[in-house]
Amino acid sequence: MDSVLVCGVDEAGRGPLAGPVYAAAVILDKKRRINGLADSKVLTPERRDVLAGRIKERAIAWSVARATVEEIDRINIFHASMLAMRRAVQALGVEPGEAWVDGNHSPGLSCKTRAIVDGDALHPVISAASILAKTERDAEMCVLSSHYPRYGFDRHKGYATTEHLDALGRLGPCQIHRRSFYAVGVFFQKDLFAESWGTMAETLRVRSYRMYCSAKKLAALPGLTVAEFRVEERRLRRDYADVLACAEASPHADLMEQVLSAAKAELDLGRRQKRTD
């Protein structure tokens, strides 16, 4: 392997509700060691910035690319992440002999490719790509925060934090939110929120929105039995009893009921199928 140029590839930003997804490709120079390379998620922002500077200075080649919010919504976040990775490798300016990609999927590169689960924690060349993708995306989200200052993008970088969800409940989505993600897409379901959303008091509006997000999260939980689901459903209804009792929130309560009913029907179907197997 010493004679083969290995390119590390990783992405940043698959999970957030807003902003583009970034990817980086890096070919490290074995003669110019960089100490401290690790998965970007375990490093402080300050340490990531220091290491990003060293990577750019000492690597044989590096590049960062992205896929836009529009592309994410059109082809979905998985394919957009793969697209960003391909763009990053293509922009290197140096043809790698082999690419090591974090995760369990290959983005479809022209060179030999290895997909490595937890590769960003195992191999410095992938760690380097992880660091560049993360620092470049974080910097972009800080820039976007100046254009959309009421959402706090400079702090949460678009992830579904309490602060971000509360802002979405108050304000609705902005131009850089990903409509294909359920926490954003609910605002675009016909005219559901066109009237009922704007006329609600702010506190109720936020609570109503958070109720919907909680219902979607419960519906997506893997491995629940029917009994376990019903326990969590009762807890959800207790937590949002104030919203469910409010006539103004009835359109959103109806939407929650649809989400929970669909999830229960799927669980019941799975239980019946197990009985017949």
N, C-alpha and C positions, 0 to 999 in steps of 0.2 A: 504493500500500500504506500510505501514511501515515495514511489515514483508517480503515484496517481494524485491528481489535484482533486481533493474532496471538498465539496461545497455543502455547507450546512444551511438548512432552510427551515424557517419557522414563521408563524403568523401571530398577530396580536389583534384582538378585538372581535372575536367571533360572538361573544356573549352579550355585549352591550346593546341597548335599545336604540342607540343613536351613533352617528358617525361612520366613516368608512372602516373597512377592515384592511390592515396593513400586513405585509410580509417582507422578510429580508432574506438575502442570500449572502453568504460570507465564505471566502476561501482564506483560511489562516496561513500565515507564513511560519513554518516550523522553526525558522531561525530567529524569529522575533516573538518571544514568548509573552503572553499576557496572563498575569496571575489574577486569580479571583473570579474567573468565568464560571457562571452558574445560571440556573434557571432564573429568568428575569423576575419571576413572581416572588422569589425569596430574597431579592435584593431591595435595598432602600432606593427611592428615587435618586438620591444624591450619588449613591454608588453606581447605579445604572448609568447615570450621565458621565461619570468619570470613565467607566469601562467602555462606553460607546465611543468616546473620544479616542481611546487607545486602540480600539478595534479599527476605526476609520484610518488611523495613522499607521498601523502596523500590518494590516491584512494585505494579502496579495491583491484581492479584489473584494468589493462589497457593493451591494445595491439594496435599495428599499423601493417597494412598489405598493400599490393599493388597488382595491376595488371600491367603487363609489357606492353610496347609499342606493342610488337608482339601480345599479347592477345587483346589489344584494336583494332588493325587492323583486327584481325581474327574474333572477336565476336561482335564488335562495342563498343563504349564508354559507352553506357548505361549498357550493360550486364557486361562489365569489371568493372564498378563501383560497381554493385551488387556483383560481384565475390570478389572484394577487401573487401567489407563489411562483407560477409560471412567468409572470411579468418580471419578478425580481431576478430569477435565474437568467432570463433572456437579456436583462439589462446589465449583467455583470461585466461584459466586455472581455471576459476570459472564459473559454470553454472548459467546464469541469469534466473530469473523467468519471466522476461519480457524485451523486447527490444523496445526502443523508437528511431525511425529512422527519421532523417531529410528528408523532402520531401514528395512525395505522392505515393511512391512505396515501397513495402516490398521486401527485397533481398532474401526472402525464407529461414528463419531461423527455427531451430527446436523448439524454444520457442515462446510463444505468442508475437506478434509484433504489434506495433502501428506506422503507418506512419504519421508524423506531419509536415504539411507545415510550414515553418519558425520556425521549432523546435529549431534550433540553436540560435535563438533570444529569445525563450520563456522558454526553460527549461535548467537549468544549466548543467544537465548531458549530454545533447546533445551539449551544448556549449563547454564542456570539450573535447568531441570527435572531434569537429570541430577544436579546437585549436591544439590538438595533430596531427591530420591529416595534417593540414596546416604547422605547424612548421617542421614536418618530411619531407614533400615533398619539402618545400623551401630549407631545408638543402641539400637534394639530388640534387636539381637543381644547387645549388652552387658547389657541387662536380662535376657534369657533365659539368659545365661551364669551369672547369679547363682542361677537356678533349677536349672540343669544344669551345675554347676561343673567336672565332670570331663572335659568335652569341649573346653574352650578356645574357646568361641564368641566371646568378647570379642577374641580375637586373629585368628582366621581367618574369622570372620563366616559360618561354615557352608560355606565353599568346601572342595574336596577336596584340601587340603594334606596333606603327609606326617603332620603332627601329628594332623589330624582323622581320616585313614584309620587311623592306628595306634590312636586312641581307639575308633573303631568296631570294629576288630578285637578290642580288649580287652573292650569293654563291650557291644557290640551297639548298636542304635539306641535313641534316647529318643523321647519323644512328639512332638518338633518336627522329627524327620527325615522326609524325603519318601519314602514307601514306593514311589512310582512310579519312583524313580531306581534304576538297577541296583545301585549300590553299597550301597543300603539294602534294596532289595526282596529281595535274596538271603537275608536273614535270615527272610523270611516264606514261603519256598518249602516248603510242607507242614511236616514236622517235621525238615527237614534238619539244622538246628543245635540243635534242642531237646536232644538227647542228646550228639551228637558235639562240639558247640561247648563246652558247659559243662565237659566233662570233660578238655579239652585243657589242657596247660600254656600259660601266657599267651604266651610267646614263639612257640610253634608256632601258637597260635590267630591271632596277628597276622600271622605269615608266611603262613599258609594263606589268610587273608582277602585279603591283599595279592596273592597269586598269582591268586586269582579276579578281582580288579579289573584286574590287568595283562592277563589273558586277554581280558576284556571290552573293554579299551581297544584291544588288538591287533585284535580282531575288528571293531571299529568304524573302524579306520583306512581312509581313502578312498584309492583309486587304487593299491593294492598289486597286483602281479602274484602269481601262484601261487608262483613261485620266491622272490620277496621275502618273502612271507608265511611260507614254510617256513624261511627264514633267521631271521626274527624268532621263530618258534615254537621253533626249536632254542635260541636265546638264552634265551627264557623258561624252557625246561625246565632249562637249565644253572643259571640264576639261582635256581631253586626246587627244585634236586635234593634238598635236605635234606627239604623237605616231601613231595615225591613218593615218597621212600624210607620215609616214616613211615606205618605201618599206621593209626594214629589219624586221619590226614588223608585217608584213602581216599575218604570221601564227598565231600570238597571237591575232591579230584583228579578224581573222576568228573564232577563238575559242570564243572570246567575242560575236561575232554575233550569234553563235550557242546558247550560254547561254541566250541572250536576246530574240532571236526568240522563244525558247522553253517557256520562261516565258510569252511572249505575247500570244502565242498560248493557254496556259493554262488559262490566264485571259479571252481571247475571248471565250473560251469554257464555262467558268463559267458564263459569261454574257449571252450567248445564252441559257444556261440551266435555268437561272433565268427568261428569257422571256417566256419560254415554261411552267414553273411551274404555 
